[in-house]
C-alpha cells in the first residue's frame, strides 16, 4: 500500500507541473515571435498581451481533482506507515 500511495501521491503533481510547463513554453514561444498568446483561442495572436489568467482559474475542476487524488495518496501512505508500525527490518 505504501508503493501505491506514493505513486498516487506523486503522479498528479507531476502531471500538473508538466501541463503548466507545456503551456508556459507555448506562451514563451509566442512572445519570442513578437506575438501574444490568447488563452481563450489557444493560439498566438497579433496585438497587445491579453491579461493572463492563472492556470488554476482556467482549469479549476481538473486542478482540484488532481490535488484531491494527491491527498488520497498521502492518506494511503500514512495508513501504510501506521499499519507497518515502527518495525526495524
C-alpha positions as CSV (number, residue, x, y, z in Angstrom):
1,X,0.0,0.0,0.0
2,X,3.0,2.3,0.6
3,X,4.1,1.9,-3.0
4,X,0.7,2.6,-4.5
5,X,0.2,5.6,-2.1
6,X,3.5,7.1,-3.2
7,X,2.5,6.7,-6.9
8,X,-1.0,8.1,-6.3
9,X,0.6,11.0,-4.4
10,X,3.2,12.0,-6.9
11,X,1.7,11.4,-10.3
12,X,-1.0,14.2,-10.1
13,X,1.7,16.7,-9.1
14,X,4.0,15.6,-12.0
15,X,1.1,15.8,-14.4
16,X,0.1,19.3,-13.3
17,X,3.7,20.6,-13.4
18,X,4.1,19.1,-16.9
19,X,0.9,20.7,-18.3
20,X,1.8,24.0,-16.7
21,X,5.3,23.9,-18.2
22,X,4.0,22.9,-21.6
23,X,1.6,25.8,-21.6
24,X,4.3,28.2,-20.4
25,X,6.6,27.1,-23.3
26,X,3.8,27.8,-25.8
27,X,3.3,31.3,-24.4
28,X,7.1,31.9,-24.4
29,X,7.3,30.8,-28.0
30,X,4.6,33.3,-28.9
31,X,6.4,36.1,-27.0
32,X,9.7,35.2,-28.8
33,X,8.0,35.7,-32.1
34,X,6.7,39.1,-31.0
35,X,3.1,37.9,-30.7
36,X,0.9,37.4,-27.7
37,X,-1.0,34.3,-26.6
38,X,-4.8,34.4,-26.4
39,X,-5.9,31.8,-23.8
40,X,-9.5,31.9,-25.0
41,X,-8.5,30.9,-28.5
42,X,-5.5,28.8,-27.5
43,X,-3.3,30.4,-30.2
44,X,-0.8,33.2,-30.9
45,X,-2.4,36.5,-32.0
46,X,-1.1,39.9,-33.1
47,X,-1.5,42.8,-30.7
48,X,-1.1,43.6,-27.1
49,X,-0.7,40.9,-24.4
50,X,-4.1,39.9,-23.0
51,X,-4.5,39.8,-19.3
52,X,-3.2,36.4,-18.3
53,X,-5.5,34.3,-16.1
54,X,-3.8,31.7,-13.9
55,X,-3.8,28.1,-14.9
56,X,-5.9,27.3,-11.8
57,X,-8.6,29.8,-12.8
58,X,-8.9,28.2,-16.3
59,X,-8.8,24.6,-15.2
60,X,-10.3,24.7,-11.6
61,X,-12.0,21.3,-11.6
62,X,-9.1,19.5,-13.1
63,X,-6.5,21.0,-10.7
64,X,-8.8,20.4,-7.7
65,X,-9.3,16.8,-8.7
66,X,-5.6,16.2,-9.1
67,X,-4.9,17.7,-5.7
68,X,-7.6,15.6,-4.2
69,X,-6.1,12.5,-5.7
70,X,-2.7,13.5,-4.3
71,X,-4.2,13.9,-0.8
72,X,-5.7,10.4,-1.2
73,X,-2.2,9.1,-1.9
74,X,-0.8,10.8,1.1
75,X,-3.5,9.2,3.3
76,X,-2.7,5.8,1.8
77,X,1.0,6.3,2.6
78,X,0.1,7.4,6.2
79,X,-2.2,4.4,6.7
80,X,0.6,2.1,5.4
81,X,3.1,3.6,7.8
82,X,0.7,3.3,10.8
83,X,-0.1,-0.3,9.8
84,X,3.5,-1.2,9.5
85,X,4.4,0.5,12.7
86,X,8.0,1.1,13.9
87,X,9.4,-2.2,12.7
88,X,13.1,-2.4,12.1
89,X,13.6,-4.8,9.2
